[in-house]
């Protein structure tokens, strides 16, 4: 793989919005016929883009290069600290995570740190979820130290909202970003930036989940010119990560290694920190539940169906039920009636309770919610009831799918896809 001709392009027409400023480089690789990788923002934010080092591109293409067994040659400079950490440590972590990958060599033309702007920011990604609000609570609402207080929010559209080549996906992302923008305006956080990319021209569809950590880190490095510190909101606590690694095994690289990988992606002039890792999800719920901004803007939905493009919670997907259940256990669910359809939650609550009881000790968030419910004195179905109910729900789901898509039944009959 060869990366070259790093440049900043202005006023690039964009089908789904304003003209864009793009940081872009040419690339040649054996596994794809695509010739360019780019990251873009609205033209008014062009000065925030880092166009003098290839750090973001090196990180973005590391996993595809290792997966397809291609060395990386870079006709430009990268941060020496970042290059050293990737070649010495990160590659080994990837090899342990995915046996199909192979250690590669990365050969830049030279080493230099990104030229920094006069005024530097403290940033974080913000989607309106529990983890985002926990990070903002600790590092904006409860922090007056300008070296650590957040003053810029980012929304990276890099695959997590569905197929990036579909109009509906862009509509969904724009609507979700509207939450970030409205919240920033009301909370008086000076900046809120939407960034998009063609990164998934080079990633397989599931990689957004498996190795989305690399997408997020690459996106952060796109802005390292104007950043001195960046908080990545973590899903899991230290104890939960320990349990997953030593008992369950993480399903994605963030579950497997985020706690120690993120510091390795810092450069000499930018700290990338894992925030929220000191709390379980139920702890975060307790900490943010009384914040009026949370009650107004909380958005946790993971429904990416073409019919669901609005910036609303569907109230019945896994993440919506998980969050509502914790709020219910905390006794504050009624305060969130503006962001959830509580009638849908109540319709699905027994099925969800059976699910988490059945998967107790097997899934981190299910285990946390069961423990939280018991601590709050909430009665849950017995193990026998939960297992019988889940079996009934699973069989009913199979028959339902069989009526509409028989081929799918034969393909997934014994897969986890039908588990409830």
N, C-alpha and C positions, 0 to 999 in steps of 0.2 A: 504494500500500500504506500502511495506517495501523496503527501500533502504539500501544496505550494500556492503561491500567489494570494496570500492573505491580504484582504482589502476591505474597505468600508464603502458601501454603495448607498447613494442617497435617492430618495423619492422613487422607490421601486413601486410600481402599481400593484395593488393588492385586491384580489377579487372580493374579499369579505370585509373590507374596511378601508381605513385611511392609507395613504402612501407610506411605505416603510423605509426605514434605514436598516441595512443588513450588514452584518459582519459575515464574510463569506470566504471560503478557500476552495481551490480546485483540488480534486482528489482522483486518484486512479487506484483501482483495486480489482483483483481477479474475481471476487465474489459478486460484483455488481457492475452494471453499465452506467450507473449514476455518476455524474462528473463534478457535482458541487455539494457542499454541505454549508448550510447557513443558519444564522439566528437573526431574528428581526424584531424591531419595536417600531412604534409610530415614529415618524420622522422627527417630531419635536424632542425625542429622547436620544437622538443620534450621539450626542456627546457622552452618553453613559457607556457606550460600547468600547470594548478593549480590542484594539486592532494592531498591536505591536508584538504580541506573543501568541503562540499556537496552543496555549494551555488548555482552553476549552475544547478544542478540536482533538487534541491528544486524548483527553479523558473520554470524550464522546465516542471515539472510535476504538478505544482500547478493547472493549469486550468483543465487538464484531471481528477485530483483527485476531484476537486470541482464538475465537470460535472457529474462524475460517483459516487459521494457521498462516497469517500473513504478517511479516515484519512491517514496521512503520518507519518510513523515511520522511523527514520533515525539512523542507527547504526554508527554514527560519528558526527562530529561537523559542525556547521554552524555559520556564522557571527551573533552575537546577534542583532546588529542594523538591519540587513536585515530581520531576523526572526521576530523581533518586529514590523517592518513596514508592513510586509506581513500579519501577524495575526491581527494587530490592524487596518490597513487601506486598504491594497490592496484587501483583501478578500471582504470587504464591497463594494468596487468599482466593483468587478467582479459580485457580487450578483445583483447590480443595472443594470449591463449591460446584464446579462443572467439569467433570472428567473429560468431556469432549474438547475442552479448550487445550491450548498448547502455549507454553512460554514463548514469547517473541522478543525480538530486539527492537528498540526504539532509538533511532539515530537522528537527533536534531542537528541543524547546522551549527548551533551554538547555544549559549545560556545567557539569559537576562531576565530580570523581573519586569513586570508590567510597569509602565510609567504611570504614576499616580496623579490624580487630580489634586488641586489645592485643598478642596474640602472633601472629606471622606465620610461615608455613611455607615450606619449599622442597620443591616437588613434582615428580613426573614421572608419566607414564602407564606402566603395567607390564602386559604381557601374557604374559611369560615367554619372549619370543623373544630372538634374538641381540642385536638393537639395544637392547632393554630392559635386558638383563643388562650390556651394555657401559656404558650410562649409569649403572646402579647401581654397577658396579665403580668407575668414576671418581669418582662423586659421593656415594657412601655408604661403601663398603668402604675406599677409598683417600683419603678426604677427612675432615678433622677440623675444618674451618673452618665454624662454624655459619651463616655467611652464605651458604654454598654447599652444605652437606651436606644431602642429602635426608632428610626426616623424615615424608613422607606420599606414599603411592602411590595413583594413581587408575586406575580401569578404566571407560572410557567406552563404553557400549553404544549406539552411534549408527549402526548399519547394517552394520558390517563382518562380522557373523556370520550374515547372511541376512535374509530378510524379517522385519521387526520385528513384524509382526502375527501371526506363527505361534508356537504354543506351543513347537515344537521349537527355534526360534531363542532364546527366552528360556532354555530348558533348557541349550542350548549355551553361552550367555553366562554363566549362573550357574556352570556347571561350569568354564569357563575362569577366571572370577573366583576360584574356589576355589584356584587355583594362586597368584594374587596374594595372597590372604589367608593361606594357609599359609606362603608364603615370607616375608611381612612378619612374621608371628608368630615364625618361627624365626630370622630375621635381626635381630629386635628393632627393626624399623621401626615406630614407634608407631601409624601410621594407615594403613588401606587402605579406600578408598571406591569403591563401585559407583554410577555415575550413569547414568540412562536418560533418553530424550527421545522426543517424537513428531516430531522433526525431519524424519523421512522422509515425513511427511504432505505436505511441501512440496518434496521432492527427487525427481527421477527416479531409478530404480534404479541406473543406472551412476554417478551422481554421487558415491556413496560412494567410488568409486575415483578418478574424475576430479578431484573437488574436495573430497575428504575432509578436506583441510587446514582448510577453513573449519569443518567440524563439530568438529574437535579444538580449534581456537582458541576457538570459541564455548563449548565445554565448559570450557575452562580459565578463561575470563572469568566463568563462573557462580560460580567459587570465588575470584575475585580479592580478595574481602573478607578472606580469611585467607592469601593468598599474597604473598610478596615476590619469589619467583623460581620459574620453571618450566622444566624441561628437556624439549624435544620430541626424542625419539630419531629421528635421521635415518637413512634407508636407505643413502645414498650419501656418498662422500667428495667433497671439493672438486674433486679432479681428475676424478672420474667425472661430476659435475654439469657441469663445463666441457666435457667430451667430448660429453655428451648434448646440451647446448645448442648447441654449435658444429658438431657433426657429425651426430648422430643425431636430435636433437629429442626433448624429453620427451613421454611419452604422457599423463601427468597433471600437474596444476598443481604438485604437490610436486616431481616430477622437473624440471619446467620452471623453478620459481622459489622453492622453499622457502627456500633459503639467504638470500635478501634479503627475502622476504615476512615471515617470522616476526618479525624485529625491528620491523617496521612495525605489528604488532599489540600491541606492548607499550604500556602506559599509563605515566603519570607515577609510578605506585606499584607497577608489576609488570613485571619483566623476563621476556620469553619468549625462550628461547635454543634454538638448534638444536644439539643435542649428538650426538657421534659422527660428525659430518661430517668430522672430522680423520682418520677411518679407513675403509678399504675393509672389506667384509664379512669377507674372509679374515683381515684384521688383527684384527678383533673376535673371531673364532673363536680365534685364537692367544692373545688376551689373557684370555679367559674359560674356556678349555677345562679348566683344572685346578681350577676352583672347584667344591667339592662341592655347593653350592646349584644351580649350573647343571646338573650331572650328575643331580640329583634332579628339577628342575622345568622344564627346558628344554621349551618348547612352541612349535612353529613352524607347525603344521599349518594349511592353508588349505582343507581339505575342509569344505564347508558343506552337504553333502547331508543330507537328512532322517534318514538312517540313522546319521549320525555326529554325535552330540550330546555325547559324553563329552569330558572334558578330556584326551584322549590324542592322540598323533601317529599319523596313519594310516600313516606311514612310506613312502608311495609317491606322494603328491602332489608337485607341482613343488617346493614349499618344503621339504618333508621330505627329498626326494632331494638337493636343493641343499645343505642343511645337513649331512646325513650324509656326502656326498661330501667336503666340506671337512674334517669331523672325521676321515674316513678318511685323507685326504691328510696330516693333522697327526699321524696315528698313534695317535689316542685314541678311535676309534669304539667299541671294546669297553667303554670306561668309561661309555657312554651306553645300555647295553643295557636299563636300566630305563625309558627314555623312548622308545626306538625298537625296532621289530621288525626286527632286522638281517637276518633271513632274507628279508623282503620287499625290503629294500634291495638285497641281493645278487642277487635275482631280476630287478630292474629296472636294475641298474647299467650294463650294456652299452648299453641303450637311452638312458639318461641321458647317458652319455659321448658317444654319437653326436650327441645333441641339442646338447650344449654345443660340440662341435667344429664342427658345422655352423653354429651361430649365433655363433661367435667373431667379435668385432668388431662384432656387431649388437645384442647384448644385454649390459647391464652386468654382471649377476651371472654369466652364462655366461662372459664374457670373464675376469672375476676368478677364477673357479674353474679355468679352463684354465691361466691363468698360475700360479696357486697349485699346481696339480698338477704342472706342468712344473718349477717351482722345487723341489718335493719329490721329483723324480725319478720320478714316476708315469707309466707308459706309457699313452698314449691312442690310440684308433683314428685311422687316417689320414683325411685329408679325403675321399678317394675312398670308403673304407669307410663313413664316417659318412653321406655323402650317399646312397649306395646303401641303407644300412640304414634311414635315415629315410624314404626313398621307399617301401620295403617296408612299414614300420610304418604309414605314412599310408594306403596302399592297403588294408591289412588292416583298419585302423580304419574306413575308409569302408564296406567290405563288412559289417563287424560291425554298424555303425549301420544299414545298409540292411536288414538282416534284422529289426531291431526297430523302426525308425522311418524308412521310406522317404522321407517328406516332408522330413525333416531333411537328407537327402543332397542333394536338389535345391536346398535353400535354402543349404546351406553347402559344397557340393562344392569350390568354389574359394576358400573363405575360409581364414583362418588357424586357424579353429577345429579343423581336422583336422591341423594341423601337430603334430609330435612334438618 
